[in-house]
Amino acid sequence: FNDHNLNAFVAYESADEFGQDFNAFRRYFISSQIPYLITGGDRDKNNGGSASIDARVNYFGRISYNYKETYLFQFSLRRDGSLRFPKESRFGNFPSILAGWVASNEDFWGINNPFSFLKLKASWGQLGNDFILPFQFLATYNIVAGGVYGANRVYQSSISQAVMPNPVITWETANSYNAGFESMLFNNKLTFNADFFYQRRNNILVARNASVPEYAGISLPSENFGIVDNRGVELELGFRDRKGDFSYSINGNFAFARNKIIEFDEPARSVPWQVRTGHPMSSQLLYKGIGIFRDLDQISKTPHVNSAIPGDVIIQDTDGDGQITPDDRILFDKNADPEVTFGLAFNLRYRNLELSGLVNGAAIAMRQMLGSQQGTAGNYYSYYADGRWTPDNINATKPRAYQGATQYWRSSHRTDMEFQDMNYARLKNLQLAYNLPASVVSKLRVQTAQFYVSAQNLFLLYASEGIWEPEFGGDRDNYPLMRTLAIGANISF
């Protein structure tokens, strides 16, 4: 209405689940021609069954308003209910607010406005998580081995309490804050977007196992008291232009994200550098490897594990007490999930010839690269074989040959030298294409015709360590990424 725009909707959804099953098993059938339970033997027979139940209901809605497509506002609200919580805390209310301002629409810029488009934006939102083990507010029981009871000496199964109930368990919540801008400058030639985010997850379910000693024999319930922060930035920058028959575009993106533990049930630490609070959730407690023992003389002058021999990893004496003890371990914040990801896409075109490609990469990540595949137990990585310590190469930077995980610095004293930095940049895609001229296309009675040569996973531009494929998403023994080359055509009629 006039310069005002209003949009709203409300919705409702619900889901109810109930399942039950029964199974029975026998062996030693009198004939394969009569496959019925009654014809099976009594020995080794078994049966069982189970049941499950779950339910969820959601009310949600949104109202959006803007004035002249310049002043933007949006309010959303969810009311979610889950059977996984007790009646008193079964429902949670989760609102969100978004505001924006398209500043490039304002008149105060005059004729010198460099922005084709400029929008400033900010938001706050809250979400709830019920993806947890259900019915933690009830006393649950497990079926366990029983005994023979009664005058008839009949075997009976028994039950035991699985965990103490938490009658006040409730939703985990995430409060997300975002601020940023979107912009295009110089007649849409330059694009620059930025988003800054901060998220605090509250009421994370954590068991207070560290607060109660194990000898108490108590299985404690999870409680809503864990807190984790996550913050970061996402940037996009692009430029495009045309000079006669030549046109090009380049677009880059960069993202950084890091989480930090604010509160969880952490036991008292004897040394401050092992306190996990304040570090990322996946921080790893490892010894620091600082070199390789050259000879017995160096071992005698350096803090070491009693069984150390030449060629072993030198472990850092972090607390300076002259001994290698568990207190010498330090926290390494990096893990297999990179904190930095980036990409660069480009497109170059001259008349009917076009070249496009994508470079992607990641940084601030590391993955354990050594398993049990060393020595006679299996394959021995050439990376560790070449340049390793030997009596003739005592100044080596790699440890001596060894059998599997039998060495103390591979089992009880794991060091960061077992890990590989996963920083890399790769030419992910590259394609060279030729589009037939319109005059030729019309004679062929087709609408368009393009011939191309393309490649995927062409090669690594950079890798901090060349032992493994840096884009491994799981098991280090996965088949490596394949380089794919293709020649093809796209023809439309």
MARDREN-91066 format. One record per residue (C-alpha): chain; residue in three letters; residue number from 0; x, y, z. Coordinates in nm, 4 decimals. Example, Ala and Ser with C-alpha at 12.3 -4.5 7.8 and 13.67 -1.06 7.14 Angstrom:
<rs>
R,A,ALA,0,1.2300,-0.4500,0.7800
R,A,SER,1,1.3670,-0.1060,0.7140
</rs>
This chain:
<rs>
R,A,PHE,0,0.0000,0.0000,0.0000
R,A,ASN,1,0.1562,0.3258,-0.1288
R,A,ASP,2,0.5303,0.2881,-0.0553
R,A,HIS,3,0.4754,0.0347,0.2214
R,A,ASN,4,0.5182,-0.3379,0.1632
R,A,LEU,5,0.3958,-0.5958,0.4113
R,A,ASN,6,0.4246,-0.9729,0.3972
R,A,ALA,7,0.3292,-1.2266,0.6617
R,A,PHE,8,0.2638,-1.5947,0.7048
R,A,VAL,9,0.1943,-1.8431,0.9841
R,A,ALA,10,0.2313,-2.2195,0.9746
R,A,TYR,11,0.1817,-2.5287,1.1849
R,A,GLU,12,0.3353,-2.8725,1.1583
R,A,SER,13,0.3357,-3.1829,1.3717
R,A,ALA,14,0.4902,-3.5263,1.3608
R,A,ASP,15,0.4067,-3.8350,1.5637
R,A,GLU,16,0.6093,-4.1521,1.5479
R,A,PHE,17,0.5411,-4.4887,1.7013
R,A,GLY,18,0.7123,-4.8127,1.6187
R,A,GLN,19,0.7340,-5.1611,1.7583
R,A,ASP,20,0.8846,-5.4846,1.6361
R,A,PHE,21,0.9083,-5.8475,1.7278
R,A,ASN,22,1.1668,-6.0996,1.6164
R,A,ALA,23,1.2272,-6.4687,1.6686
R,A,PHE,24,1.5128,-6.6981,1.5744
R,A,ARG,25,1.5759,-7.0727,1.5557
R,A,ARG,26,1.8354,-7.3030,1.4048
R,A,TYR,27,1.8614,-7.6767,1.3348
R,A,PHE,28,1.5470,-7.7132,1.1210
R,A,ILE,29,1.4352,-8.0691,1.0512
R,A,SER,30,1.4097,-7.9866,0.6808
R,A,SER,31,1.4896,-7.6918,0.4563
R,A,GLN,32,1.1561,-7.7594,0.2873
R,A,ILE,33,0.9608,-7.6563,0.5988
R,A,PRO,34,1.0995,-7.3098,0.6926
R,A,TYR,35,0.8748,-7.2402,0.9904
R,A,LEU,36,0.9776,-7.1647,1.3480
R,A,ILE,37,0.7904,-7.4643,1.4868
R,A,THR,38,1.0178,-7.7001,1.2917
R,A,GLY,39,1.3378,-7.5504,1.4346
R,A,GLY,40,1.5341,-7.6910,1.7244
R,A,ASP,41,1.5150,-7.5680,2.0849
R,A,ARG,42,1.8890,-7.5165,2.1179
R,A,ASP,43,2.0121,-7.1580,2.0476
R,A,LYS,44,1.6607,-7.0271,1.9865
R,A,ASN,45,1.5965,-6.6652,2.0743
R,A,ASN,46,1.3429,-6.3875,2.0443
R,A,GLY,47,1.3161,-6.0195,2.1172
R,A,GLY,48,1.1293,-5.6982,2.0571
R,A,SER,49,1.1414,-5.3228,2.0947
R,A,ALA,50,0.9241,-5.0124,2.0815
R,A,SER,51,0.9883,-4.6443,2.0166
R,A,ILE,52,0.7886,-4.3245,2.0376
R,A,ASP,53,0.8546,-3.9627,1.9442
R,A,ALA,54,0.6491,-3.6505,1.8737
R,A,ARG,55,0.7068,-3.2898,1.7781
R,A,VAL,56,0.4866,-2.9885,1.7154
R,A,ASN,57,0.5893,-2.6537,1.5701
R,A,TYR,58,0.4152,-2.3188,1.5373
R,A,PHE,59,0.6056,-2.0598,1.3387
R,A,GLY,60,0.5457,-1.7374,1.1564
R,A,ARG,61,0.7104,-1.4340,1.0042
R,A,ILE,62,0.6182,-1.0764,0.9289
R,A,SER,63,0.8258,-0.8639,0.6898
R,A,TYR,64,0.7948,-0.4912,0.6253
R,A,ASN,65,0.9820,-0.2420,0.4112
R,A,TYR,66,0.9339,0.1187,0.3147
R,A,LYS,67,1.0280,0.2084,-0.0439
R,A,GLU,68,1.2455,-0.1041,-0.0549
R,A,THR,69,1.4886,0.0994,0.1560
R,A,TYR,70,1.4065,0.0417,0.5231
R,A,LEU,71,1.3717,-0.3298,0.5904
R,A,PHE,72,1.2436,-0.5133,0.8959
R,A,GLN,73,1.1549,-0.8743,0.9667
R,A,PHE,74,1.0363,-1.0531,1.2795
R,A,SER,75,1.0049,-1.4314,1.3121
R,A,LEU,76,0.8876,-1.6523,1.5957
R,A,ARG,77,0.8959,-2.0270,1.6495
R,A,ARG,78,0.7235,-2.2150,1.9259
R,A,ASP,79,0.8508,-2.5716,1.9245
R,A,GLY,80,0.7410,-2.8617,2.1399
R,A,SER,81,0.9167,-3.1958,2.1753
R,A,LEU,82,0.8220,-3.5160,2.3544
R,A,ARG,83,1.1896,-3.5557,2.4469
R,A,PHE,84,1.1475,-3.3081,2.7330
R,A,PRO,85,0.9228,-3.3144,3.0428
R,A,LYS,86,0.5866,-3.1372,3.0290
R,A,GLU,87,0.7133,-2.8394,3.2290
R,A,SER,88,0.9817,-2.7562,2.9688
R,A,ARG,89,0.8460,-2.9270,2.6600
R,A,PHE,90,0.7908,-2.6022,2.4681
R,A,GLY,91,1.0436,-2.3382,2.3745
R,A,ASN,92,0.9946,-1.9930,2.2163
R,A,PHE,93,1.2596,-1.8846,1.9668
R,A,PRO,94,1.2341,-1.5359,1.8131
R,A,SER,95,1.4513,-1.3598,1.5569
R,A,ILE,96,1.4782,-1.0011,1.4301
R,A,LEU,97,1.6372,-0.8685,1.1121
R,A,ALA,98,1.6848,-0.5072,1.0044
R,A,GLY,99,1.8315,-0.3634,0.6865
R,A,TRP,100,1.8909,-0.0300,0.5205
R,A,VAL,101,1.9450,0.0104,0.1453
R,A,ALA,102,2.1544,0.3216,0.1800
R,A,SER,103,2.2167,0.3541,-0.1943
R,A,ASN,104,1.8489,0.4519,-0.2383
R,A,GLU,105,1.8921,0.7697,-0.0353
R,A,ASP,106,1.8962,1.1122,-0.2043
R,A,PHE,107,2.1848,1.2550,-0.0015
R,A,TRP,108,2.4446,1.0876,-0.2245
R,A,GLY,109,2.3794,1.3285,-0.5106
R,A,ILE,110,2.5470,1.2686,-0.8450
R,A,ASN,111,2.8691,1.1457,-0.6815
R,A,ASN,112,2.7236,0.8239,-0.5445
R,A,PRO,113,2.9869,0.5518,-0.6102
R,A,PHE,114,2.7462,0.2770,-0.5072
R,A,SER,115,2.5178,0.1060,-0.7541
R,A,PHE,116,2.3866,-0.0807,-0.4509
R,A,LEU,117,2.4631,-0.0638,-0.0789
R,A,LYS,118,2.2704,-0.2459,0.1918
R,A,LEU,119,2.3592,-0.2538,0.5608
R,A,LYS,120,2.2082,-0.5387,0.7617
R,A,ALA,121,2.2015,-0.6816,1.1126
R,A,SER,122,2.0134,-0.9654,1.2776
R,A,TRP,123,1.9664,-1.1579,1.5961
R,A,GLY,124,1.8013,-1.4969,1.6152
R,A,GLN,125,1.7484,-1.7823,1.8552
R,A,LEU,126,1.7052,-2.1502,1.7775
R,A,GLY,127,1.6476,-2.4562,1.9927
R,A,ASN,128,1.7935,-2.8057,1.9670
R,A,ASP,129,1.6134,-3.1223,2.0729
R,A,PHE,130,1.8419,-3.3644,1.8872
R,A,ILE,131,1.9258,-3.5483,2.2081
R,A,LEU,132,1.8629,-3.8868,2.3639
R,A,PRO,133,1.4906,-3.8894,2.4518
R,A,PHE,134,1.3315,-3.9326,2.7923
R,A,GLN,135,1.6340,-3.8269,2.9964
R,A,PHE,136,1.3828,-3.6822,3.2462
R,A,LEU,137,1.2678,-4.0368,3.3314
R,A,ALA,138,1.4402,-4.3130,3.5215
R,A,THR,139,1.5318,-4.5597,3.2481
R,A,TYR,140,1.6392,-4.9204,3.2822
R,A,ASN,141,1.8463,-5.1720,3.0899
R,A,ILE,142,1.7764,-5.5426,3.0476
R,A,VAL,143,2.0739,-5.7243,3.1968
R,A,ALA,144,2.1766,-6.0795,3.2800
R,A,GLY,145,1.9576,-6.2295,3.5494
R,A,GLY,146,1.9553,-6.5532,3.7413
R,A,VAL,147,1.7658,-6.8699,3.8310
R,A,TYR,148,1.4837,-6.8065,4.0772
R,A,GLY,149,1.1923,-6.9778,4.2482
R,A,ALA,150,1.1067,-7.3362,4.3300
R,A,ASN,151,1.0983,-7.4259,3.9615
R,A,ARG,152,1.4472,-7.2843,3.9142
R,A,VAL,153,1.3428,-7.0719,3.6153
R,A,TYR,154,1.5909,-6.8310,3.4599
R,A,GLN,155,1.4719,-6.4715,3.4670
R,A,SER,156,1.6265,-6.1608,3.3111
R,A,SER,157,1.6849,-5.8603,3.5343
R,A,ILE,158,1.6750,-5.4851,3.4957
R,A,SER,159,1.9117,-5.2204,3.6240
R,A,GLN,160,1.8776,-4.8446,3.6308
R,A,ALA,161,2.0623,-4.6979,3.3319
R,A,VAL,162,2.1129,-4.3408,3.4532
R,A,MET,163,1.9792,-4.0995,3.7087
R,A,PRO,164,1.6958,-3.8879,3.5610
R,A,ASN,165,1.7142,-3.5125,3.5107
R,A,PRO,166,1.3569,-3.3833,3.5636
R,A,VAL,167,1.4418,-3.0267,3.4510
R,A,ILE,168,1.6147,-3.1048,3.1209
R,A,THR,169,1.5244,-2.8524,2.8497
R,A,TRP,170,1.6167,-2.7151,2.5078
R,A,GLU,171,1.9703,-2.6330,2.4089
R,A,THR,172,1.9632,-2.2800,2.2650
R,A,ALA,173,2.1753,-2.0897,2.0159
R,A,ASN,174,2.1784,-1.7091,2.0028
R,A,SER,175,2.3169,-1.5890,1.6697
R,A,TYR,176,2.4208,-1.2311,1.5937
R,A,ASN,177,2.5063,-1.1160,1.2430
R,A,ALA,178,2.6083,-0.7821,1.0933
R,A,GLY,179,2.7312,-0.6994,0.7476
R,A,PHE,180,2.6794,-0.5266,0.4176
R,A,GLU,181,2.6243,-0.5964,0.0493
R,A,SER,182,2.7553,-0.3545,-0.2107
R,A,MET,183,2.8154,-0.2963,-0.5811
R,A,LEU,184,3.0265,-0.0036,-0.6996
R,A,PHE,185,3.1303,0.1693,-1.0188
R,A,ASN,186,2.8317,0.0767,-1.2308
R,A,ASN,187,2.8147,-0.2804,-1.0923
R,A,LYS,188,3.1747,-0.3578,-1.1845
R,A,LEU,189,3.2941,-0.4140,-0.8278
R,A,THR,190,3.1115,-0.6332,-0.5747
R,A,PHE,191,3.2090,-0.6377,-0.2076
R,A,ASN,192,3.0091,-0.8213,0.0604
R,A,ALA,193,3.0937,-0.8915,0.4225
R,A,ASP,194,2.9231,-1.0765,0.7082
R,A,PHE,195,3.0432,-1.0884,1.0678
R,A,PHE,196,2.8839,-1.3422,1.2989
R,A,TYR,197,2.8863,-1.4420,1.6619
R,A,GLN,198,2.6967,-1.7325,1.8131
R,A,ARG,199,2.6637,-1.8431,2.1743
R,A,ARG,200,2.5200,-2.1876,2.2412
R,A,ASN,201,2.3728,-2.2134,2.5903
R,A,ASN,202,2.2243,-2.4995,2.7899
R,A,ILE,203,2.4389,-2.7581,2.6123
R,A,LEU,204,2.3825,-3.0977,2.7715
R,A,VAL,205,2.6912,-3.2044,2.9655
R,A,ALA,206,2.7289,-3.4686,3.2363
R,A,ARG,207,2.9139,-3.3569,3.5481
R,A,ASN,208,3.1389,-3.6626,3.5441
R,A,ALA,209,3.4421,-3.4570,3.6422
R,A,SER,210,3.2675,-3.3234,3.9533
R,A,VAL,211,3.2044,-3.6665,4.1020
R,A,PRO,212,3.4829,-3.9266,4.1364
R,A,GLU,213,3.4435,-4.2524,3.9444
R,A,TYR,214,3.4622,-4.4596,4.2631
R,A,ALA,215,3.1256,-4.3131,4.3654
R,A,GLY,216,2.9687,-4.5554,4.1145
R,A,ILE,217,2.7083,-4.3014,4.0016
R,A,SER,218,2.6023,-4.2538,3.6385
R,A,LEU,219,2.5139,-3.8859,3.6332
R,A,PRO,220,2.2520,-3.7382,3.3983
R,A,SER,221,2.3287,-3.4704,3.1421
R,A,GLU,222,2.2491,-3.1167,3.2549
R,A,ASN,223,2.1911,-2.7909,3.0642
R,A,PHE,224,2.4957,-2.5894,3.1639
R,A,GLY,225,2.7519,-2.6097,2.8807
R,A,ILE,226,2.8369,-2.2913,2.6876
R,A,VAL,227,3.0301,-2.2627,2.3594
R,A,ASP,228,3.1031,-1.9485,2.1543
R,A,ASN,229,3.1581,-1.9400,1.7801
R,A,ARG,230,3.2587,-1.6331,1.5820
R,A,GLY,231,3.3945,-1.5480,1.2410
R,A,VAL,232,3.3700,-1.3527,0.9182
R,A,GLU,233,3.2769,-1.4209,0.5568
R,A,LEU,234,3.4012,-1.1938,0.2758
R,A,GLU,235,3.3267,-1.1797,-0.0959
R,A,LEU,236,3.5045,-0.9582,-0.3487
R,A,GLY,237,3.4471,-0.9564,-0.7228
R,A,PHE,238,3.5265,-0.7471,-1.0271
R,A,ARG,239,3.4043,-0.7655,-1.3840
R,A,ASP,240,3.4639,-0.5528,-1.6920
R,A,ARG,241,3.4629,-0.5476,-2.0707
R,A,LYS,242,3.7144,-0.4028,-2.3136
R,A,GLY,243,3.5893,-0.4388,-2.6694
R,A,ASP,244,3.5652,-0.8094,-2.7538
R,A,PHE,245,3.7352,-0.9068,-2.4277
R,A,SER,246,3.5403,-0.9490,-2.1021
R,A,TYR,247,3.6405,-1.0960,-1.7698
R,A,SER,248,3.5229,-1.1522,-1.4133
R,A,ILE,249,3.7089,-1.2498,-1.0974
R,A,ASN,250,3.5314,-1.3433,-0.7732
R,A,GLY,251,3.6964,-1.4383,-0.4468
R,A,ASN,252,3.5609,-1.5524,-0.1106
R,A,PHE,253,3.7164,-1.5986,0.2316
R,A,ALA,254,3.5708,-1.7376,0.5537
R,A,PHE,255,3.7087,-1.7733,0.9056
R,A,ALA,256,3.5323,-1.9389,1.2004
R,A,ARG,257,3.6564,-2.0408,1.5443
R,A,ASN,258,3.4722,-2.1843,1.8439
R,A,LYS,259,3.5683,-2.1630,2.2091
R,A,ILE,260,3.4542,-2.3486,2.5194
R,A,ILE,261,3.3167,-2.1102,2.7802
R,A,GLU,262,3.1744,-2.3557,3.0338
R,A,PHE,263,3.1748,-2.7325,3.0746
R,A,ASP,264,3.2469,-2.9811,3.3514
R,A,GLU,265,3.6251,-2.9732,3.3439
R,A,PRO,266,3.8312,-3.1441,3.6138
R,A,ALA,267,4.0953,-2.9511,3.8012
R,A,ARG,268,4.4208,-2.9384,3.6046
R,A,SER,269,4.7620,-2.9505,3.7689
R,A,VAL,270,4.9094,-2.7156,3.5057
R,A,PRO,271,4.7374,-2.4141,3.3464
R,A,TRP,272,4.8351,-2.4952,2.9866
R,A,GLN,273,4.6077,-2.8023,2.9895
R,A,VAL,274,4.2866,-2.6191,3.0794
R,A,ARG,275,4.0446,-2.6759,2.7899
R,A,THR,276,3.8100,-2.3932,2.8819
R,A,GLY,277,3.8874,-2.1081,2.6446
R,A,HIS,278,4.0050,-2.3418,2.3675
R,A,PRO,279,3.8163,-2.4916,2.0693
R,A,MET,280,3.6002,-2.7945,2.1399
R,A,SER,281,3.8209,-3.0324,1.9385
R,A,SER,282,4.1535,-2.9244,2.0899
R,A,GLN,283,4.3972,-3.2124,2.1264
R,A,LEU,284,4.6251,-3.2775,2.4235
R,A,LEU,285,4.9611,-3.3924,2.2826
R,A,TYR,286,5.3297,-3.3869,2.3588
R,A,LYS,287,5.5362,-3.1427,2.1534
R,A,GLY,288,5.8002,-3.3055,1.9338
R,A,ILE,289,6.1111,-3.0858,1.9036
R,A,GLY,290,6.3505,-3.3078,1.7073
R,A,ILE,291,6.5160,-3.6495,1.6831
R,A,PHE,292,6.7757,-3.7905,1.9238
R,A,ARG,293,7.1101,-3.8096,1.7432
R,A,ASP,294,7.2951,-4.0413,1.9827
R,A,LEU,295,7.3211,-4.1682,2.3408
R,A,ASP,296,7.5188,-3.8624,2.4466
R,A,GLN,297,7.2321,-3.6303,2.3503
R,A,ILE,298,6.9825,-3.8546,2.5293
R,A,SER,299,7.1870,-3.8371,2.8507
R,A,LYS,300,7.1842,-3.4558,2.8384
R,A,THR,301,6.8139,-3.4149,2.7480
R,A,PRO,302,6.4952,-3.4931,2.9442
R,A,HIS,303,6.3640,-3.8196,2.8008
R,A,VAL,304,6.1472,-4.1238,2.8572
R,A,ASN,305,6.3458,-4.4060,3.0174
R,A,SER,306,6.3227,-4.6333,2.7140
R,A,ALA,307,6.4463,-4.3678,2.4682
R,A,ILE,308,6.7123,-4.4707,2.2158
R,A,PRO,309,6.8812,-4.2819,1.9282
R,A,GLY,310,6.6362,-4.2063,1.6481
R,A,ASP,311,6.3425,-4.1484,1.8839
R,A,VAL,312,6.1395,-3.8276,1.8955
R,A,ILE,313,6.2613,-3.5660,2.1443
R,A,ILE,314,5.9681,-3.4584,2.3619
R,A,GLN,315,5.9514,-3.1043,2.4960
R,A,ASP,316,5.9903,-3.0705,2.8746
R,A,THR,317,5.7145,-2.8105,2.9003
R,A,ASP,318,5.7203,-2.7631,3.2791
R,A,GLY,319,6.1031,-2.7660,3.2949
R,A,ASP,320,6.1300,-3.0232,3.5748
R,A,GLY,321,6.3867,-3.2339,3.3865
R,A,GLN,322,6.1417,-3.5225,3.3327
R,A,ILE,323,5.8862,-3.6196,3.0698
R,A,THR,324,5.5512,-3.6560,3.2482
R,A,PRO,325,5.1841,-3.6128,3.1498
R,A,ASP,326,5.2099,-3.2493,3.2673
R,A,ASP,327,5.4320,-3.1794,2.9657
R,A,ARG,328,5.1431,-3.2243,2.7215
R,A,ILE,329,5.0021,-2.9083,2.5664
R,A,LEU,330,4.6789,-2.8242,2.3866
R,A,PHE,331,4.6834,-2.7990,2.0082
R,A,ASP,332,4.3836,-2.5986,1.8912
R,A,LYS,333,4.3910,-2.7220,1.5323
R,A,ASN,334,4.1920,-3.0266,1.4203
R,A,ALA,335,4.0673,-3.1809,1.0962
R,A,ASP,336,3.8058,-2.9063,1.0422
R,A,PRO,337,3.9751,-2.6011,0.8834
R,A,GLU,338,3.9145,-2.2625,1.0421
R,A,VAL,339,3.9853,-2.0864,0.7112
R,A,THR,340,3.8359,-2.1657,0.3704
R,A,PHE,341,3.8763,-1.9639,0.0521
R,A,GLY,342,3.8087,-1.9722,-0.3192
R,A,LEU,343,3.8786,-1.7789,-0.6376
R,A,ALA,344,3.6658,-1.8139,-0.9519
R,A,PHE,345,3.7579,-1.6524,-1.2818
R,A,ASN,346,3.6098,-1.6240,-1.6305
R,A,LEU,347,3.7905,-1.4824,-1.9341
R,A,ARG,348,3.6164,-1.4423,-2.2683
R,A,TYR,349,3.7381,-1.3215,-2.6058
R,A,ARG,350,3.4801,-1.3317,-2.8789
R,A,ASN,351,3.3734,-1.6990,-2.8964
R,A,LEU,352,3.6537,-1.8366,-2.6817
R,A,GLU,353,3.6013,-1.8736,-2.3054
R,A,LEU,354,3.8299,-1.9852,-2.0199
R,A,SER,355,3.6905,-2.0401,-1.6693
R,A,GLY,356,3.8276,-2.1942,-1.3540
R,A,LEU,357,3.8075,-2.2277,-0.9783
R,A,VAL,358,4.0786,-2.2333,-0.7131
R,A,ASN,359,3.9809,-2.3472,-0.3640
R,A,GLY,360,4.1693,-2.4098,-0.0435
R,A,ALA,361,4.1749,-2.4261,0.3339
R,A,ALA,362,4.4063,-2.3441,0.6239
R,A,ILE,363,4.4512,-2.3818,0.9999
R,A,ALA,364,4.3797,-2.7553,1.0168
R,A,MET,365,4.5716,-3.0737,1.0889
R,A,ARG,366,4.4964,-3.4434,1.0708
R,A,GLN,367,4.6669,-3.7473,1.2214
R,A,MET,368,4.8541,-3.9144,0.9367
R,A,LEU,369,5.0113,-4.2165,1.1055
R,A,GLY,370,4.8186,-4.5339,1.1788
R,A,SER,371,4.9488,-4.8849,1.2346
R,A,GLN,372,5.0788,-4.9238,0.8786
R,A,GLN,373,5.4502,-4.9142,0.9584
R,A,GLY,374,5.7237,-5.1770,0.9613
R,A,THR,375,5.6322,-5.5393,0.8988
R,A,ALA,376,5.2752,-5.4606,1.0141
R,A,GLY,377,5.2069,-5.3114,0.6699
R,A,ASN,378,5.3164,-5.0337,0.4392
R,A,TYR,379,5.5795,-4.7849,0.5472
R,A,TYR,380,5.5300,-4.4328,0.4147
R,A,SER,381,5.8101,-4.3270,0.1811
R,A,TYR,382,5.7893,-3.9822,0.3410
R,A,TYR,383,5.9179,-4.1359,0.6646
R,A,ALA,384,6.1543,-4.3795,0.4977
R,A,ASP,385,6.3402,-4.1117,0.3008
R,A,GLY,386,6.5713,-3.9131,0.5248
R,A,ARG,387,6.4935,-4.1096,0.8418
R,A,TRP,388,6.7406,-4.1525,1.1282
R,A,THR,389,7.0009,-4.4243,1.0756
R,A,PRO,390,7.3452,-4.4740,1.2352
R,A,ASP,391,7.4841,-4.3111,0.9201
R,A,ASN,392,7.2357,-4.0215,0.9262
R,A,ILE,393,7.2207,-3.9088,1.2894
R,A,ASN,394,7.1189,-3.5495,1.2079
R,A,ALA,395,6.7897,-3.6593,1.0513
R,A,THR,396,6.4642,-3.4717,1.1053
R,A,LYS,397,6.2537,-3.7892,1.0866
R,A,PRO,398,6.2510,-4.0764,1.3379
R,A,ARG,399,6.4090,-4.4152,1.2903
R,A,ALA,400,6.2234,-4.7073,1.1355
R,A,TYR,401,5.9879,-4.8717,1.3827
R,A,GLN,402,5.7198,-5.1355,1.4178
R,A,GLY,403,5.3607,-5.0124,1.4190
R,A,ALA,404,5.2550,-4.8211,1.7300
R,A,THR,405,5.4933,-5.0083,1.9614
R,A,GLN,406,5.7119,-4.7033,2.0321
R,A,TYR,407,5.6328,-4.4953,2.3379
R,A,TRP,408,5.6125,-4.1768,2.1254
R,A,ARG,409,5.3471,-4.3464,1.9096
R,A,SER,410,5.1287,-4.4869,2.1866
R,A,SER,411,5.1632,-4.3549,2.5413
R,A,HIS,412,5.3457,-4.0331,2.4391
R,A,ARG,413,5.1780,-3.9199,2.1183
R,A,THR,414,5.3333,-3.6059,1.9711
R,A,ASP,415,5.2289,-3.3507,1.7133
R,A,MET,416,5.4820,-3.5051,1.4740
R,A,GLU,417,5.2179,-3.7694,1.3933
R,A,PHE,418,5.0016,-3.4996,1.2385
R,A,GLN,419,5.0048,-3.3263,0.9017
R,A,ASP,420,4.9055,-2.9661,0.8370
R,A,MET,421,4.6170,-2.9654,0.5896
R,A,ASN,422,4.6774,-2.6189,0.4428
R,A,TYR,423,4.6374,-2.6242,0.0665
R,A,ALA,424,4.5299,-2.4424,-0.2498
R,A,ARG,425,4.4121,-2.6412,-0.5513
R,A,LEU,426,4.3155,-2.5634,-0.9095
R,A,LYS,427,3.9814,-2.7353,-0.8692
R,A,ASN,428,3.8200,-2.6777,-1.2083
R,A,LEU,429,3.9429,-2.5477,-1.5427
R,A,GLN,430,3.7491,-2.5322,-1.8700
R,A,LEU,431,3.8322,-2.3990,-2.2134
R,A,ALA,432,3.5258,-2.3635,-2.4381
R,A,TYR,433,3.4546,-2.2471,-2.7907
R,A,ASN,434,3.1098,-2.1255,-2.8933
R,A,LEU,435,3.0310,-2.1566,-3.2619
R,A,PRO,436,2.9475,-1.8192,-3.4241
R,A,ALA,437,2.5815,-1.7406,-3.4804
R,A,SER,438,2.6259,-1.7553,-3.8579
R,A,VAL,439,2.7550,-2.1115,-3.8372
R,A,VAL,440,2.4927,-2.2159,-3.5808
R,A,SER,441,2.2071,-2.0966,-3.8033
R,A,LYS,442,2.3368,-2.3013,-4.0957
R,A,LEU,443,2.3512,-2.6115,-3.8741
R,A,ARG,444,1.9887,-2.5474,-3.7692
R,A,VAL,445,2.0684,-2.5500,-3.3984
R,A,GLN,446,2.0235,-2.2803,-3.1348
R,A,THR,447,2.3668,-2.2996,-2.9674
R,A,ALA,448,2.6724,-2.5172,-2.9978
R,A,GLN,449,2.9691,-2.5219,-2.7613
R,A,PHE,450,3.2752,-2.7478,-2.7611
R,A,TYR,451,3.4929,-2.7704,-2.4524
R,A,VAL,452,3.7878,-2.9294,-2.2783
R,A,SER,453,3.7608,-2.9474,-1.9001
R,A,ALA,454,3.9566,-3.0753,-1.6034
R,A,GLN,455,3.8735,-3.1316,-1.2359
R,A,ASN,456,4.1193,-3.1664,-0.9458
R,A,LEU,457,4.3911,-3.0643,-1.1877
R,A,PHE,458,4.6778,-3.0096,-0.9431
R,A,LEU,459,4.7760,-2.8595,-0.6087
R,A,LEU,460,4.9097,-2.5062,-0.6288
R,A,TYR,461,5.0283,-2.5336,-0.2693
R,A,ALA,462,5.0310,-2.7943,0.0065
R,A,SER,463,5.2010,-2.7388,0.3415
R,A,GLU,464,5.2943,-3.1084,0.3524
R,A,GLY,465,5.2806,-3.3466,0.0600
R,A,ILE,466,5.2218,-3.6766,0.2362
R,A,TRP,467,4.8480,-3.7060,0.1981
R,A,GLU,468,4.5605,-3.5702,-0.0011
R,A,PRO,469,4.4637,-3.2562,0.2012
R,A,GLU,470,4.0938,-3.2768,0.1094
R,A,PHE,471,4.0414,-3.6132,0.2788
R,A,GLY,472,3.7117,-3.5858,0.4598
R,A,GLY,473,3.7342,-3.8999,0.6695
R,A,ASP,474,3.9563,-4.2043,0.6937
R,A,ARG,475,4.3120,-4.1316,0.5831
R,A,ASP,476,4.3072,-4.4567,0.3818
R,A,ASN,477,4.0292,-4.3311,0.1530
R,A,TYR,478,4.0959,-4.3505,-0.2187
R,A,PRO,479,4.2571,-4.0203,-0.3224
R,A,LEU,480,4.0763,-3.7620,-0.5324
R,A,MET,481,4.0936,-3.8441,-0.9002
R,A,ARG,482,4.1990,-3.6020,-1.1709
R,A,THR,483,3.9301,-3.5988,-1.4393
R,A,LEU,484,3.9845,-3.4789,-1.7965
R,A,ALA,485,3.6937,-3.4471,-2.0388
R,A,ILE,486,3.6186,-3.3378,-2.3938
R,A,GLY,487,3.2583,-3.2634,-2.4765
R,A,ALA,488,2.9957,-3.0539,-2.6485
R,A,ASN,489,2.6768,-2.8758,-2.5472
R,A,ILE,490,2.4339,-2.8461,-2.8380
R,A,SER,491,2.0745,-2.7226,-2.8066
R,A,PHE,492,1.8150,-2.7510,-3.0833
</rs>
